[in-house]
Amino acid sequence: MEANLERVRGRAPPTPADIMCTGACSKFIAIPLYILAAVSIICNIMLFFPDFDTKYAEQDQEGERRITEEVKYMAGLIGGGILVLIPAIHTHLTSAKNCCANRCGVSLHYVDAV
């Protein structure tokens, strides 16, 4: 009873649930996702235009195989970049209010993962 009273008054030490709630730890997830998405986009662009030159893309268009299929599909730009930015932005916006009772926002992370 005394511990609950102290907790209500705000003098009790935080519990592990208070420290690692969805609002507090989602910033630690969103920031690396931003960085990894940016790295993926930059790497795909650098693979598509080696030496910042378009001659390899032009030669590939003329029939010479200069660029691999994976680079042409832009998987790093679309899959590793844009599709990772969507959950990163959502995760970051979830953490903006620092709210632990954000069950709807947490449930949407499962949708983002699909």
Backbone bond lengths (Angstrom), bond angles and torsions (degrees), N, CA, C in turn:
res aa  C-N    CA-C-N  psi(-1)  N-CA   C-N-CA  omega(-1)  CA-C   N-CA-C  phi
1 M - - - 1.440 - - 1.522 110.35 -
2 E 1.327 116.37 -41.18 1.464 120.81 -179.16 1.534 111.25 -65.78
3 A 1.354 115.98 -39.13 1.468 119.84 179.48 1.517 110.97 -65.28
4 N 1.325 117.77 -40.10 1.456 120.53 178.26 1.521 110.97 -65.12
5 L 1.333 117.31 -38.10 1.457 121.11 178.94 1.525 110.48 -65.44
6 E 1.334 117.05 -42.09 1.466 121.12 177.84 1.523 110.60 -64.19
7 R 1.312 115.23 -37.86 1.468 120.26 -179.83 1.520 110.81 -66.07
8 V 1.293 117.29 -40.56 1.465 121.39 178.49 1.521 110.13 -64.82
9 R 1.305 117.41 -39.59 1.469 121.18 179.87 1.529 112.44 -73.78
10 G 1.321 117.53 -12.66 1.459 120.87 177.19 1.504 114.68 88.06
11 R 1.332 118.54 14.97 1.458 121.22 -178.20 1.523 113.24 -102.35
12 A 1.307 117.06 -7.62 1.459 119.72 -178.25 1.532 109.64 -78.95
13 P 1.332 116.63 148.56 1.469 118.42 176.98 1.527 110.15 -65.46
14 P 1.315 116.73 151.53 1.476 118.83 -178.66 1.518 111.17 -69.08
15 T 1.290 115.21 146.74 1.461 121.23 176.28 1.532 109.04 -87.28
16 P 1.325 118.42 165.19 1.471 119.16 176.82 1.524 112.89 -57.72
17 A 1.321 117.65 -31.45 1.464 120.04 178.00 1.523 110.89 -67.37
18 D 1.335 117.44 -32.39 1.463 120.48 177.49 1.518 111.58 -71.68
19 I 1.309 116.69 -35.63 1.460 120.75 -176.31 1.525 111.13 -74.58
20 M 1.315 118.39 -45.29 1.454 121.85 -175.42 1.526 111.94 -107.39
21 C 1.314 117.62 47.87 1.455 119.55 175.73 1.528 108.68 -78.02
22 T 1.316 116.84 171.99 1.466 120.44 -175.56 1.517 111.97 -63.59
23 G 1.316 117.77 -32.33 1.453 120.01 -179.49 1.513 112.78 -72.41
24 A 1.327 117.63 -33.38 1.456 120.82 -176.96 1.521 112.47 -80.04
25 C 1.325 117.27 -40.76 1.463 118.17 -173.95 1.525 113.31 -90.29
26 S 1.318 118.53 -11.35 1.463 118.21 -177.63 1.522 112.41 -71.72
27 K 1.320 117.77 -22.15 1.470 119.27 174.50 1.520 110.95 -66.32
28 F 1.331 115.95 -34.41 1.461 120.04 179.72 1.520 111.53 -72.51
29 I 1.304 117.59 -16.73 1.456 121.52 176.84 1.521 110.50 -92.12
30 A 1.323 117.17 -40.19 1.469 121.21 -174.85 1.522 112.44 -68.67
31 I 1.303 117.54 -42.31 1.476 120.03 -175.12 1.532 111.56 -63.99
32 P 1.346 120.50 -46.37 1.467 118.01 175.05 1.531 113.52 -63.81
33 L 1.341 117.49 -30.51 1.463 118.89 177.16 1.525 111.14 -65.50
34 Y 1.338 117.64 -38.83 1.464 120.50 175.30 1.527 110.69 -59.83
35 I 1.320 115.71 -45.69 1.472 120.70 -177.39 1.534 110.40 -65.19
36 L 1.324 117.16 -45.66 1.464 120.28 -179.03 1.526 112.09 -66.71
37 A 1.327 117.34 -35.54 1.464 120.04 176.77 1.524 110.30 -65.75
38 A 1.328 116.92 -42.25 1.470 120.24 179.11 1.527 111.08 -64.73
39 V 1.319 117.41 -41.27 1.471 120.86 178.41 1.527 110.29 -63.23
40 S 1.319 117.23 -41.12 1.461 121.13 179.88 1.526 111.50 -64.18
41 I 1.330 116.54 -42.81 1.471 120.24 178.91 1.522 110.72 -64.89
42 I 1.314 116.89 -45.65 1.471 120.83 -178.94 1.527 110.79 -63.41
43 C 1.337 117.22 -42.92 1.469 120.15 179.95 1.523 111.88 -64.09
44 N 1.328 117.78 -39.96 1.462 119.69 179.91 1.528 110.76 -67.15
45 I 1.313 117.67 -39.09 1.465 120.64 178.40 1.526 110.33 -66.82
46 M 1.328 116.97 -40.23 1.467 119.78 179.19 1.527 111.39 -68.27
47 L 1.333 117.88 -32.13 1.467 120.05 176.09 1.525 111.54 -71.97
48 F 1.324 116.41 -33.29 1.465 119.89 -179.38 1.529 111.37 -75.11
49 F 1.320 117.03 -33.40 1.468 122.05 179.86 1.529 109.58 -124.27
50 P 1.349 117.89 75.84 1.468 119.37 178.32 1.533 110.54 -62.75
51 D 1.276 116.41 141.40 1.472 123.43 -178.39 1.526 111.54 59.53
52 F 1.320 117.39 22.74 1.468 123.57 -178.47 1.524 111.46 53.14
53 D 1.339 115.46 39.40 1.460 121.52 -178.23 1.524 109.01 -126.50
54 T 1.315 116.65 144.87 1.464 120.97 -178.38 1.520 113.02 -93.50
55 K 1.327 118.29 2.66 1.463 119.51 -175.48 1.526 112.11 -64.76
56 Y 1.339 117.95 -32.69 1.462 119.80 179.43 1.522 111.01 -68.92
57 A 1.315 117.45 -39.05 1.467 120.77 177.30 1.532 110.46 -67.61
58 E 1.326 117.19 -38.31 1.465 120.84 178.01 1.528 111.11 -66.70
59 Q 1.333 116.98 -42.63 1.461 120.33 178.40 1.519 111.04 -65.33
60 D 1.318 117.33 -35.54 1.459 120.38 177.82 1.524 110.89 -68.49
61 Q 1.301 116.58 -35.28 1.455 120.40 178.82 1.529 111.29 -69.11
62 E 1.328 117.04 -29.86 1.461 121.64 179.17 1.517 112.96 -79.50
63 G 1.307 118.20 -7.22 1.460 120.10 176.38 1.514 113.98 122.18
64 E 1.310 119.57 -17.82 1.462 121.45 176.52 1.528 108.30 -77.75
65 R 1.312 116.22 133.86 1.474 119.69 -178.88 1.518 109.15 -84.14
66 R 1.309 115.62 94.87 1.464 120.92 -178.82 1.532 112.38 -108.22
67 I 1.331 117.42 -24.88 1.467 122.04 -176.92 1.523 107.87 -121.80
68 T 1.317 116.82 136.04 1.461 120.32 -178.37 1.536 111.02 -71.64
69 E 1.320 114.40 161.36 1.467 120.41 -178.88 1.524 111.70 -63.41
70 E 1.333 117.59 -36.33 1.455 120.94 -179.32 1.522 111.44 -62.42
71 V 1.322 116.51 -38.00 1.465 120.20 178.40 1.522 109.90 -70.95
72 K 1.330 116.65 -39.24 1.472 119.86 179.82 1.526 112.20 -65.73
73 Y 1.316 117.37 -31.69 1.462 120.30 178.95 1.526 111.79 -72.46
74 M 1.314 117.35 -11.26 1.468 123.62 -179.27 1.533 111.67 57.04
75 A 1.326 116.27 41.22 1.462 120.40 -179.31 1.521 111.48 -65.15
76 G 1.302 117.87 -34.00 1.458 119.82 178.20 1.509 112.61 -71.75
77 L 1.318 116.59 -32.16 1.463 120.15 179.60 1.521 110.95 -78.19
78 I 1.320 116.63 -46.83 1.469 119.85 -175.74 1.533 110.62 -85.15
79 G 1.317 117.11 -57.47 1.460 120.27 -174.81 1.515 114.15 -72.58
80 G 1.305 116.95 -46.53 1.454 119.76 -177.76 1.507 113.36 -87.50
81 G 1.320 117.61 -14.61 1.452 120.51 -178.05 1.509 113.52 -106.03
82 I 1.312 116.46 -72.93 1.466 120.97 -173.83 1.530 111.09 -66.84
83 L 1.328 117.04 -43.99 1.463 118.93 -178.44 1.523 113.10 -71.75
84 V 1.314 118.56 -16.19 1.461 121.15 173.36 1.530 109.95 -88.84
85 L 1.322 117.41 -28.21 1.458 119.77 178.39 1.532 112.29 -66.30
86 I 1.322 117.55 -32.10 1.467 120.15 -179.52 1.533 110.96 -60.83
87 P 1.349 120.45 -53.10 1.469 118.31 176.58 1.526 112.82 -67.35
88 A 1.337 117.99 -29.72 1.462 119.42 179.22 1.520 110.82 -64.96
89 I 1.323 116.58 -44.40 1.465 120.03 179.00 1.528 109.64 -65.81
90 H 1.327 117.09 -42.99 1.462 119.96 179.55 1.525 110.89 -62.89
91 T 1.313 117.68 -42.48 1.459 121.37 179.20 1.515 110.80 -64.60
92 H 1.310 116.59 -41.73 1.454 120.34 179.76 1.528 111.04 -65.99
93 L 1.326 117.75 -40.77 1.464 120.25 178.15 1.525 111.85 -68.66
94 T 1.320 117.17 -30.13 1.456 120.62 175.84 1.520 110.38 -64.95
95 S 1.311 116.97 -35.66 1.463 120.47 -177.98 1.523 112.72 -81.91
96 A 1.319 118.92 -6.60 1.456 120.91 -175.05 1.521 112.45 -63.87
97 K 1.313 117.60 -35.48 1.465 120.37 -178.09 1.525 112.46 -89.31
98 N 1.334 117.55 -7.75 1.460 122.90 -177.83 1.524 111.00 54.18
99 C 1.297 116.11 43.17 1.462 122.12 -173.31 1.518 109.83 -104.30
100 C 1.316 116.29 129.82 1.463 121.00 178.81 1.516 112.23 -85.55
101 A 1.307 117.47 -16.51 1.454 120.67 -175.56 1.522 111.92 -94.56
102 N 1.301 117.41 25.55 1.456 121.62 -176.21 1.524 109.70 -90.68
103 R 1.302 117.78 69.79 1.462 121.48 -177.69 1.523 111.83 -71.40
104 C 1.316 118.06 -34.50 1.465 120.80 179.64 1.525 110.23 -65.35
105 G 1.329 116.60 -42.85 1.464 120.67 179.07 1.507 112.44 -64.52
106 V 1.325 116.48 -37.64 1.457 120.41 178.86 1.520 109.95 -68.17
107 S 1.319 117.22 -38.92 1.463 120.44 179.55 1.521 111.64 -64.97
108 L 1.316 117.38 -31.82 1.462 120.23 179.65 1.526 112.31 -69.95
109 H 1.322 117.95 -18.84 1.462 119.92 176.24 1.521 110.96 -64.78
110 Y 1.315 116.82 -30.34 1.466 119.76 177.16 1.522 109.96 -67.28
111 V 1.318 117.10 -37.64 1.462 121.46 177.67 1.526 109.74 -67.65
112 D 1.345 116.52 -40.54 1.464 120.34 178.24 1.520 111.11 -62.11
113 A 1.320 117.59 -33.99 1.460 121.29 -178.00 1.524 111.67 -69.15
114 V 1.318 116.24 -27.11 1.464 119.32 -179.10 1.499 107.68 -78.42
